[in-house]
Amino acid sequence: MKWFASIKDRIVDGGSPFGPGMEITSAGVRTLPHDKGAIAGYTIIKAESMEEAVKLAKTCPIITGMRVYEAMSM
């Protein structure tokens, strides 16, 4: 929680944890395993660039793996 407190001015949406998921493709539907490779939740932060977001994400002490995406304007 200290890490989240340290970036509180950058948090747009504190997010939520995820439970088990499903993948839907043209080939069908499959249950996604809720294991170490699963996406466990999300947090939306404000950063000036992808590089800045990655740098900030790398400072998180509790994550063993993380994906960073840019939210595109519509």
C-alpha positions in Angstrom: 0.0 0.0 0.0 3.0 2.3 0.5 3.7 2.2 -3.2 0.2 3.2 -4.1 0.4 6.0 -1.6 3.6 7.2 -3.2 1.9 7.5 -6.7 -1.5 8.7 -5.5 -1.2 11.9 -7.5 -0.9 9.8 -10.7 -3.7 7.4 -10.1 -6.7 8.0 -12.4 -8.5 4.8 -11.4 -7.3 2.7 -8.5 -8.6 -0.4 -10.2 -9.9 -3.7 -9.0 -8.7 -7.3 -8.7 -9.8 -9.8 -11.3 -11.2 -13.2 -10.7 -11.2 -16.1 -13.2 -11.8 -15.1 -16.9 -13.0 -16.5 -20.2 -11.5 -16.0 -23.7 -13.9 -15.8 -26.6 -12.7 -16.3 -30.1 -14.1 -17.4 -33.4 -13.0 -20.9 -32.5 -15.0 -21.0 -29.3 -14.8 -20.1 -25.6 -12.3 -21.3 -23.1 -11.8 -20.8 -19.4 -8.6 -18.9 -18.6 -6.5 -20.3 -15.8 -6.3 -18.1 -12.7 -2.6 -18.8 -12.2 0.7 -16.9 -12.1 0.3 -15.9 -15.7 -3.2 -14.4 -15.2 -4.0 -10.7 -15.3 -4.8 -10.2 -11.6 -6.1 -6.7 -11.7 -5.6 -3.2 -13.1 -4.7 0.3 -12.1 -4.9 3.3 -14.4 -2.2 5.9 -14.0 -1.5 9.2 -15.7 2.0 9.4 -17.4 3.4 11.7 -20.0 4.8 8.8 -22.1 4.9 5.0 -22.3 8.5 5.2 -21.1 7.4 7.1 -18.0 4.7 4.6 -17.3 7.1 1.7 -17.6 9.6 3.4 -15.4 6.9 4.0 -12.7 5.6 0.4 -13.0 9.1 -1.0 -12.5 9.1 0.6 -9.0 6.2 -1.5 -7.8 7.6 -3.9 -5.1 4.7 -6.5 -5.2 4.4 -7.3 -8.9 6.3 -10.2 -10.4 5.1 -9.2 -13.9 3.1 -6.3 -15.3 1.7 -5.2 -18.7 1.5 -1.6 -19.6 -0.9 -0.3 -22.2 -1.7 3.2 -23.5 -5.3 4.3 -23.4 -6.0 5.8 -26.8 -8.3 8.7 -27.4 -11.5 8.1 -29.4 
